[in-house]
């Protein structure tokens, strides 16, 4: 979406290609109107995408759209754009979690169906066994010599009854086997959907939603754990100088190195952009030793394919580590880790400037 604040800032700067003042007066209202219309359409689309949660986003975007009807300033537009981004990100995470829960409910329903089918099959088998026992008793009765005519009739009836029961059992078993096969197929598809939802499509590490779910479960259980947030320093320069394909390749390589440096008990995920997150089930001292080791491992030389051939890059990263505290919310824990990461980044940048001098 076009940044209106960027437009206003650009329009305020002198330059050889500025439109006349009359043109600016005509373009700005049109741009504002288009932006407001886009907000309303996003709200309507969110309702179509997820009826259960779309109404909240629609209302939120509607309020922001109304706020643009009053007098405007760069500060107002900047605040609106920031709020739009926050609302969209929050709605996206909640919507993904909602559909993940619904997937779990469908999976449980299919498993219940499978268990029910097995129960019905066992019952049919028991009934068939009992009826077969009855037919055996009838045949015994039919052996009485003074009941020759009855015996013949009973033998024929028993034979027909047994044939019918055998057919019913065979058909029931075939139906149950088919149901089991279908349930297994559905379960495989659901497991694959859960796997895809839990992984970041670009890097292959866990998705943000997956890591958030893992952290929330630990917070709810009161378990002790640490969170580390990593940010690749000067990553934007890679995209600007070598293109986004090179940046994507660097992210994939970095994620691979990060995962290989972590323990099997650590959970590694992509937090967003060039930020990664690690969930460590350990106390702060142990987590600190582990993160120091992995930072030393992932920082160094990488080779990516640029527009004119292979490009060698020397990359490092900033890290923020925080240990969970009893009674602390997940948001507060992540804010501490994020603040620590930015302190690390600022210190790294200052050291780099001193070296240049």
C-alpha positions in Angstrom: 0.0 0.0 0.0 1.2 3.5 -0.8 2.7 5.3 2.2 0.8 8.6 2.5 3.3 9.9 5.0 6.1 9.2 2.5 4.0 11.0 -0.1 3.5 14.1 2.1 7.2 14.2 3.0 8.2 13.9 -0.6 5.8 16.6 -1.6 7.2 18.9 1.0 10.7 18.6 -0.3 11.9 21.0 -3.1 13.0 19.4 -6.3 13.1 19.9 -10.1 10.2 17.5 -10.7 7.7 19.0 -8.3 4.2 19.4 -9.7 2.6 22.7 -9.5 0.7 23.6 -6.3 -2.6 23.2 -7.9 -1.8 19.6 -8.9 -0.8 18.8 -5.4 -4.0 20.1 -4.1 -5.9 17.9 -6.5 -3.8 14.7 -6.0 -3.8 14.6 -2.2 -7.6 14.3 -1.7 -7.7 11.6 -4.3 -4.9 9.7 -2.6 -6.6 10.0 0.8 -9.9 8.8 -0.6 -8.2 5.8 -2.2 -6.4 5.0 1.1 -9.7 5.2 3.0 -11.4 3.0 0.4 -8.6 0.4 0.6 -9.1 0.3 4.4 -12.8 -0.4 4.1 -12.2 -3.1 1.4 -9.6 -4.8 3.6 -12.2 -4.9 6.4 -14.8 -6.5 4.0 -12.2 -9.0 2.7 -11.3 -10.0 6.3 -14.9 -10.8 7.0 -15.0 -13.1 3.9 -11.7 -14.7 4.8 -12.6 -15.4 8.4 -16.2 -14.7 9.4 -15.5 -15.6 13.1 -12.7 -12.9 13.5 -13.1 -10.6 10.5 -15.7 -8.3 12.2 -13.1 -7.1 14.7 -10.6 -6.1 12.1 -13.4 -4.5 10.0 -14.5 -2.4 12.9 -10.9 -1.4 13.7 -10.1 -0.4 10.1 -13.4 1.4 9.9 -12.5 3.6 12.9 -9.1 4.4 11.3 -10.8 5.2 8.0 -13.2 7.6 9.8 -10.2 9.3 11.5 -8.8 10.3 8.1 -11.9 12.4 7.4 -10.7 15.1 9.8 -7.8 17.5 9.3 -4.6 15.6 8.4 -1.0 15.9 9.3 2.1 13.7 8.8 1.9 12.6 12.5 -1.8 11.6 12.1 -1.1 9.6 8.9 2.0 8.0 10.4 -0.1 6.9 13.5 -2.8 5.5 11.2 -0.4 3.5 9.1 1.3 2.1 12.2 -2.1 1.1 13.7 -3.1 -0.6 10.4 0.1 -2.7 10.4 -0.4 -3.7 14.0 -4.0 -4.6 13.5 -3.3 -6.7 10.3 -0.4 -8.6 12.0 -2.5 -9.3 15.1 -5.5 -10.4 13.1 -3.3 -12.6 10.9 -1.9 -14.4 13.9 -5.3 -14.8 15.5 -6.9 -16.0 12.3 -4.1 -18.6 11.8 -4.5 -19.8 15.4 -8.3 -20.0 14.9 -8.0 -22.2 11.8 -5.4 -24.3 13.6 -7.8 -24.9 16.4 -10.6 -25.8 13.9 -8.2 -28.2 12.2 -7.6 -29.8 15.6 -11.4 -30.2 16.1 -11.9 -31.8 12.7 -9.0 -34.2 13.4 -10.5 -35.2 16.7 -13.9 -35.7 15.1 -12.3 -38.0 12.5 -10.5 -40.0 15.2 -13.8 -40.4 17.1 -15.4 -41.7 13.9 -12.6 -44.2 13.5 -13.0 -45.3 17.1 -16.8 -45.6 16.6 -16.3 -47.6 13.5 -14.0 -50.0 15.3 -16.5 -50.3 18.1 -19.4 -51.1 15.6 -17.2 -53.7 13.9 -16.4 -55.4 17.2 -20.1 -55.4 18.1 -21.1 -56.9 14.7 -18.5 -59.6 15.2 -19.8 -60.4 18.6 -23.4 -60.6 17.3 -22.3 -62.9 14.5 -20.6 -65.2 16.9 -23.7 -65.4 19.1 -26.0 -66.1 16.2 -23.6 -68.8 15.0 -23.9 -70.4 18.4 -27.7 -70.4 18.1 -27.5 -72.0 14.7 -25.2 -74.7 16.2 -27.8 -75.4 18.9 -30.6 -75.6 16.3 -28.6 -78.1 14.4 -28.3 -80.2 17.6 -32.0 -80.1 18.1 -32.5 -81.0 14.5 -30.7 -84.3 15.1 -33.7 -85.6 17.0 -35.1 -88.7 15.1 -38.7 -88.0 15.8 -38.6 -84.6 14.3 -37.4 -85.5 10.8 -39.5 -82.9 9.0 -38.7 -80.2 11.5 -35.1 -81.2 11.4 -34.9 -80.6 7.6 -36.7 -77.3 7.9 -34.5 -76.1 10.7 -31.3 -77.2 9.0 -32.2 -75.3 5.9 -33.2 -72.2 8.0 -30.0 -72.4 10.0 -27.9 -72.7 6.8 -29.6 -69.7 5.3 -29.2 -67.7 8.5 -25.5 -68.6 8.7 -25.0 -67.5 5.1 -26.8 -64.2 5.7 -24.7 -63.6 8.8 -21.5 -64.4 7.0 -22.4 -62.0 4.2 -23.3 -59.3 6.7 -20.0 -59.7 8.5 -18.0 -59.6 5.3 -19.8 -56.5 4.1 -19.5 -54.8 7.5 -15.8 -55.6 7.6 -15.3 -54.2 4.1 -17.1 -51.0 5.0 -15.1 -50.6 8.1 -11.9 -51.2 6.3 -12.8 -48.6 3.7 -13.8 -46.1 6.5 -10.5 -46.8 8.2 -8.6 -46.1 5.0 -10.4 -42.9 4.4 -9.8 -41.7 8.0 -6.2 -42.6 7.6 -6.0 -40.5 4.4 -7.7 -37.5 6.1 -5.4 -37.8 9.1 -2.4 -37.8 6.8 -3.6 -34.7 5.1 -4.3 -33.0 8.4 -0.8 -33.9 9.7 0.7 -32.5 6.6 -1.3 -29.3 6.9 -0.2 -29.0 10.5 3.4 -29.5 9.5 3.2 -26.8 6.8 1.5 -24.4 9.2 4.2 -24.9 11.8 7.1 -24.2 9.4 8.3 -20.9 7.8 7.9 -21.4 4.1 11.2 -19.6 3.2 13.7 -20.9 5.8 12.2 -24.2 6.9 12.4 -23.4 10.6 9.4 -23.1 12.8 6.8 -20.4 12.0 6.1 -17.5 14.4 2.7 -18.9 15.1 4.2 -22.2 16.1 6.8 -20.7 18.4 4.2 -18.4 20.0 2.1 -21.5 20.8 5.0 -23.3 22.4 5.8 -20.2 24.5 2.2 -19.7 25.6 1.9 -23.3 26.7 5.0 -22.9 28.9 3.7 -19.6 30.3 0.4 -21.2 31.2 2.1 -24.1 32.8 4.5 -21.9 34.8 7.5 -23.6 33.3 10.9 -21.9 33.3 12.4 -21.1 29.9 14.5 -18.5 28.0 13.8 -16.7 24.8 16.5 -15.4 22.4 15.8 -13.0 19.6 18.4 -12.7 16.8 18.6 -10.0 14.2 21.0 -10.1 11.2 23.0 -6.9 11.1 22.9 -4.8 7.9 20.6 -7.3 6.2 18.8 -4.5 4.3 22.1 -3.6 2.6 22.1 -7.1 1.1 18.7 -6.7 -0.4 19.5 -3.2 -1.7 22.9 -4.1 -3.2 22.3 -7.6 -4.5 18.5 -8.0 -4.7 15.8 -9.8 -2.7 16.6 -13.2 -4.2 20.1 -13.0 -2.7 18.6 -11.8 0.6 16.2 -14.8 0.6 19.1 -17.2 0.0 21.1 -15.6 2.8 18.1 -16.1 5.2 17.9 -19.7 4.2 21.6 -20.3 4.8 21.5 -18.4 8.1 18.5 -20.4 9.3 20.3 -23.7 8.4 23.4 -22.7 10.3 21.4 -21.5 13.2 19.4 -24.7 13.4 22.6 -26.8 13.2 24.2 -24.9 16.0 21.2 -25.4 18.3 20.5 -28.4 20.5 17.7 -30.9 19.7 15.7 -29.5 22.6 15.9 -25.9 21.4 13.0 -24.6 19.2 14.2 -22.3 16.4 11.8 -20.1 14.5 11.6 -17.1 12.2 10.2 -14.2 14.0 9.8 -12.0 10.9 11.9 -10.4 8.2 15.6 -10.9 9.2 14.7 -11.8 12.8 14.8 -15.3 14.3 13.7 -16.6 17.7 15.0 -19.5 19.9 13.1 -21.1 22.7 15.4 -22.7 25.2 14.2 -24.9 28.1 16.9 -23.9 30.5 17.9 -21.3 33.0 19.6 -18.1 32.1 23.2 -19.1 32.8 22.9 -22.2 30.6 21.0 -20.4 27.9 23.6 -17.6 27.9 26.4 -20.1 27.3 24.4 -21.7 24.5 23.6 -18.5 22.7 27.2 -17.3 22.9 28.2 -20.5 21.2 25.7 -20.3 18.5 26.4 -16.6 17.8 30.0 -17.5 17.2 28.9 -20.3 14.9 26.4 -18.4 12.7 28.5 -15.1 12.3 31.0 -15.3 9.5 31.2 -15.6 5.7 28.3 -16.6 3.4 28.2 -16.9 -0.3 25.0 -16.1 -2.2 24.1 -15.8 -5.9 24.0 -12.1 -6.9 22.8 -10.6 -10.2 26.3 -10.9 -11.7 27.4 -14.1 -10.0 28.4 -15.4 -6.6 28.8 -12.8 -3.9 30.8 -13.3 -0.6 29.3 -11.6 2.4 30.6 -11.3 6.0 27.6 -11.3 8.3 27.0 -11.0 12.0 24.0 -10.8 14.2 22.7 -9.1 17.3 21.0 -11.2 20.0 18.8 -10.4 23.0 18.2 -13.0 25.7 15.6 -13.0 28.4 14.5 -15.5 31.1 10.8 -16.0 31.9 9.6 -14.6 35.2 6.7 -16.0 37.2 3.6 -13.8 36.7 5.1 -12.2 33.6 3.1 -12.1 30.4 4.5 -13.4 27.1 4.4 -9.9 25.7 6.5 -8.6 28.5 9.0 -11.3 28.1 9.4 -10.7 24.4 9.7 -7.0 25.0 12.7 -7.6 27.4 14.4 -9.9 24.8 13.8 -7.4 22.0 15.1 -4.5 24.1 18.2 -6.5 24.9 18.7 -7.3 21.2 18.6 -3.6 20.3 21.1 -2.8 23.0 23.4 -5.4 21.5 22.9 -4.0 18.0 23.6 -0.4 19.2 26.8 -1.5 20.9 27.9 -3.5 17.8 27.3 -0.5 15.6 29.3 1.8 18.0 32.2 -0.6 18.0 32.1 -0.8 14.2 32.2 3.0 13.9 35.2 3.2 16.3 37.1 0.6 14.2 36.5 2.7 11.0 38.0 5.7 12.8 
